[in-house]
Amino acid sequence: MAGVTDSERETHLRDLAERMQFRMEKSGERFTLTRTADLSRPERETDLTLDEVQEMLDTWKLRGLSGG
């Protein structure tokens, strides 16, 4: 996202995560993504950069919200 600040990018990714039923938490400069909706056990990825958060959410978009 050229010309976009990290803060704007973080806000966009938080909005996307919420729409996709993820919780996005920040710890320092790293993030945790957690998804519990429609899963038998929570799926969690920790210690992610903004690039990794975007990659994870893009992967979930391609898989569909059901994860399949």
N, CA, C and O atoms as a DFTB+ gen file, in Angstrom:
272 C
 N C O
     1  1       0.842      -1.170       0.000
     2  2       0.000       0.000       0.000
     3  2       0.892       1.239       0.000
     4  3       1.231       1.777       1.054
     5  1       1.256       1.672      -1.175
     6  2       2.175       2.791      -1.329
     7  2       1.580       4.084      -0.790
     8  3       0.402       4.375      -0.995
     9  1       2.419       4.857      -0.093
    10  2       1.991       6.147       0.415
    11  2       1.116       6.082       1.654
    12  3       0.576       7.105       2.078
    13  1       0.963       4.913       2.241
    14  2       0.122       4.737       3.421
    15  2       1.027       4.558       4.632
    16  3       1.997       3.802       4.577
    17  1       0.715       5.247       5.721
    18  2       1.517       5.116       6.932
    19  2       1.228       3.776       7.608
    20  3       0.201       3.149       7.349
    21  1       2.142       3.348       8.471
    22  2       1.929       2.116       9.224
    23  2       0.665       2.213      10.073
    24  3      -0.057       1.228      10.227
    25  1       0.399       3.386      10.621
    26  2      -0.798       3.582      11.439
    27  2      -2.069       3.388      10.614
    28  3      -3.008       2.728      11.061
    29  1      -2.098       3.958       9.421
    30  2      -3.256       3.793       8.531
    31  2      -3.404       2.329       8.105
    32  3      -4.512       1.798       8.031
    33  1      -2.290       1.704       7.833
    34  2      -2.296       0.299       7.423
    35  2      -2.795      -0.588       8.559
    36  3      -3.576      -1.514       8.337
    37  1      -2.337      -0.299       9.781
    38  2      -2.791      -1.056      10.941
    39  2      -4.307      -0.903      11.115
    40  3      -5.004      -1.883      11.376
    41  1      -4.809       0.310      10.972
    42  2      -6.247       0.556      11.102
    43  2      -7.019      -0.227      10.051
    44  3      -8.040      -0.843      10.355
    45  1      -6.533      -0.202       8.813
    46  2      -7.184      -0.954       7.726
    47  2      -7.192      -2.451       8.045
    48  3      -8.215      -3.115       7.879
    49  1      -6.052      -2.982       8.501
    50  2      -5.969      -4.416       8.787
    51  2      -6.838      -4.791       9.982
    52  3      -7.405      -5.884      10.006
    53  1      -6.956      -3.910      10.973
    54  2      -7.861      -4.169      12.103
    55  2      -9.310      -4.260      11.635
    56  3     -10.053      -5.141      12.065
    57  1      -9.706      -3.346      10.751
    58  2     -11.061      -3.369      10.200
    59  2     -11.305      -4.654       9.417
    60  3     -12.347      -5.292       9.565
    61  1     -10.345      -5.025       8.589
    62  2     -10.457      -6.259       7.814
    63  2     -10.531      -7.469       8.737
    64  3     -11.363      -8.354       8.538
    65  1      -9.673      -7.511       9.736
    66  2      -9.669      -8.628      10.678
    67  2     -11.027      -8.760      11.370
    68  3     -11.551      -9.865      11.511
    69  1     -11.585      -7.648      11.795
    70  2     -12.887      -7.674      12.467
    71  2     -13.972      -8.209      11.525
    72  3     -14.791      -9.035      11.926
    73  1     -13.975      -7.741      10.289
    74  2     -14.965      -8.223       9.315
    75  2     -14.818      -9.725       9.061
    76  3     -15.791     -10.412       8.752
    77  1     -13.580     -10.223       9.198
    78  2     -13.324     -11.638       8.965
    79  2     -13.388     -12.461      10.258
    80  3     -12.995     -13.627      10.285
    81  1     -13.884     -11.841      11.314
    82  2     -14.083     -12.492      12.605
    83  2     -12.772     -12.922      13.277
    84  3     -12.683     -13.990      13.883
    85  1     -11.776     -12.070      13.150
    86  2     -10.510     -12.245      13.861
    87  2     -10.399     -11.168      14.928
    88  3     -10.985     -10.093      14.805
    89  1      -9.653     -11.462      15.958
    90  2      -9.257     -10.443      16.936
    91  2      -7.776     -10.164      16.677
    92  3      -6.969     -11.090      16.591
    93  1      -7.429      -8.896      16.556
    94  2      -6.047      -8.484      16.284
    95  2      -5.553      -7.684      17.480
    96  3      -6.109      -6.637      17.811
    97  1      -4.509      -8.182      18.120
    98  2      -3.958      -7.523      19.297
    99  2      -2.515      -7.121      19.031
   100  3      -1.767      -7.831      18.359
   101  1      -2.141      -5.960      19.577
   102  2      -0.788      -5.445      19.387
   103  2      -0.012      -5.559      20.695
   104  3      -0.524      -5.267      21.775
   105  1       1.233      -5.991      20.563
   106  2       2.147      -6.061      21.699
   107  2       3.481      -5.497      21.220
   108  3       4.234      -6.173      20.519
   109  1       3.766      -4.257      21.603
   110  2       4.957      -3.588      21.076
   111  2       4.749      -3.316      19.606
   112  3       3.781      -2.660      19.222
   113  1       5.645      -3.812      18.783
   114  2       5.527      -3.648      17.334
   115  2       5.019      -4.915      16.649
   116  3       4.997      -4.987      15.420
   117  1       4.612      -5.909      17.429
   118  2       4.155      -7.192      16.883
   119  2       2.668      -7.388      17.168
   120  3       2.085      -6.705      18.009
   121  1       2.070      -8.336      16.447
   122  2       0.629      -8.549      16.521
   123  2       0.301     -10.024      16.708
   124  3       1.077     -10.908      16.345
   125  1      -0.878     -10.263      17.287
   126  2      -1.444     -11.595      17.400
   127  2      -2.800     -11.582      16.713
   128  3      -3.609     -10.681      16.934
   129  1      -3.042     -12.581      15.884
   130  2      -4.346     -12.779      15.252
   131  2      -4.971     -14.024      15.846
   132  3      -4.334     -15.075      15.911
   133  1      -6.225     -13.908      16.284
   134  2      -6.944     -15.045      16.845
   135  2      -8.298     -15.140      16.168
   136  3      -8.986     -14.135      15.990
   137  1      -8.671     -16.342      15.795
   138  2      -9.990     -16.568      15.203
   139  2     -10.624     -17.768      15.877
   140  3     -10.038     -18.850      15.924
   141  1     -11.814     -17.572      16.392
   142  2     -12.530     -18.663      17.053
   143  2     -13.823     -19.021      16.330
   144  3     -14.351     -20.116      16.527
   145  1     -14.343     -18.123      15.499
   146  2     -15.621     -18.342      14.821
   147  2     -15.550     -19.551      13.888
   148  3     -14.624     -19.686      13.089
   149  1     -16.543     -20.417      14.009
   150  2     -16.696     -21.574      13.119
   151  2     -15.510     -22.534      13.145
   152  3     -15.271     -23.250      12.173
   153  1     -14.766     -22.552      14.252
   154  2     -13.633     -23.474      14.375
   155  2     -13.824     -24.329      15.624
   156  3     -14.373     -23.860      16.621
   157  1     -13.375     -25.573      15.575
   158  2     -13.504     -26.447      16.739
   159  2     -12.550     -26.021      17.856
   160  3     -12.827     -26.238      19.035
   161  1     -11.428     -25.417      17.473
   162  2     -10.516     -24.829      18.463
   163  2      -9.947     -23.546      17.874
   164  3      -9.801     -23.438      16.657
   165  1      -9.626     -22.581      18.715
   166  2      -9.151     -21.289      18.202
   167  2      -7.890     -21.440      17.352
   168  3      -7.023     -22.265      17.637
   169  1      -7.811     -20.635      16.317
   170  2      -6.595     -20.566      15.513
   171  2      -5.903     -19.260      15.869
   172  3      -6.506     -18.190      15.792
   173  1      -4.638     -19.348      16.260
   174  2      -3.906     -18.167      16.710
   175  2      -2.524     -18.152      16.095
   176  3      -1.822     -19.163      16.056
   177  1      -2.156     -16.978      15.618
   178  2      -0.801     -16.729      15.127
   179  2      -0.246     -15.572      15.942
   180  3      -0.910     -14.548      16.104
   181  1       0.962     -15.728      16.454
   182  2       1.549     -14.719      17.333
   183  2       2.842     -14.165      16.764
   184  3       3.440     -14.738      15.853
   185  1       3.259     -13.034      17.323
   186  2       4.542     -12.399      16.994
   187  2       4.641     -12.052      15.508
   188  3       5.682     -12.248      14.881
   189  1       3.535     -11.532      14.953
   190  2       3.475     -11.209      13.532
   191  2       3.823      -9.748      13.274
   192  3       3.524      -8.881      14.095
   193  1       4.449      -9.477      12.146
   194  2       4.634      -8.110      11.665
   195  2       3.364      -7.709      10.920
   196  3       2.502      -8.551      10.669
   197  1       3.243      -6.422      10.565
   198  2       2.088      -5.990       9.765
   199  2       2.041      -6.741       8.429
   200  3       0.962      -7.114       7.971
   201  1       3.189      -6.962       7.808
   202  2       3.225      -7.713       6.546
   203  2       2.682      -9.125       6.737
   204  3       1.933      -9.625       5.898
   205  1       3.060      -9.766       7.843
   206  2       2.596     -11.126       8.107
   207  2       1.097     -11.147       8.425
   208  3       0.392     -12.078       8.036
   209  1       0.610     -10.118       9.135
   210  2      -0.828     -10.011       9.399
   211  2      -1.572      -9.931       8.073
   212  3      -2.559     -10.636       7.865
   213  1      -1.101      -9.077       7.183
   214  2      -1.759      -8.923       5.890
   215  2      -1.738     -10.235       5.112
   216  3      -2.736     -10.612       4.499
   217  1      -0.613     -10.923       5.135
   218  2      -0.495     -12.200       4.437
   219  2      -1.472     -13.232       5.000
   220  3      -2.116     -13.958       4.243
   221  1      -1.581     -13.297       6.326
   222  2      -2.510     -14.242       6.970
   223  2      -3.952     -13.930       6.579
   224  3      -4.707     -14.834       6.222
   225  1      -4.339     -12.656       6.646
   226  2      -5.711     -12.280       6.309
   227  2      -5.998     -12.529       4.828
   228  3      -7.095     -12.964       4.478
   229  1      -5.031     -12.260       3.964
   230  2      -5.204     -12.537       2.534
   231  2      -5.406     -14.032       2.302
   232  3      -6.237     -14.423       1.482
   233  1      -4.655     -14.868       3.013
   234  2      -4.790     -16.315       2.892
   235  2      -6.185     -16.757       3.319
   236  3      -6.811     -17.571       2.641
   237  1      -6.674     -16.228       4.434
   238  2      -8.012     -16.558       4.901
   239  2      -9.071     -16.094       3.922
   240  3     -10.071     -16.783       3.724
   241  1      -8.869     -14.922       3.298
   242  2      -9.842     -14.461       2.297
   243  2      -9.918     -15.451       1.140
   244  3     -11.004     -15.747       0.642
   245  1      -8.772     -15.962       0.715
   246  2      -8.734     -16.908      -0.395
   247  2      -9.379     -18.241      -0.014
   248  3     -10.025     -18.882      -0.843
   249  1      -9.203     -18.654       1.242
   250  2      -9.768     -19.912       1.723
   251  2     -11.256     -19.793       2.004
   252  3     -11.970     -20.796       2.026
   253  1     -11.721     -18.576       2.218
   254  2     -13.115     -18.371       2.611
   255  2     -13.218     -18.333       4.120
   256  3     -12.348     -18.854       4.817
   257  1     -14.264     -17.726       4.628
   258  2     -14.404     -17.567       6.070
   259  2     -14.516     -18.888       6.809
   260  3     -14.221     -18.944       8.003
   261  1     -14.932     -19.948       6.140
   262  2     -15.029     -21.238       6.813
   263  2     -13.668     -21.887       6.990
   264  3     -13.542     -22.892       7.690
   265  1     -12.631     -21.309       6.349
   266  2     -11.271     -21.823       6.499
   267  2     -10.948     -22.966       5.565
   268  3      -9.841     -23.502       5.616
   269  1     -11.887     -23.357       4.708
   270  2     -11.674     -24.513       3.860
   271  2     -11.306     -24.229       2.477
   272  3     -11.107     -25.153       1.689
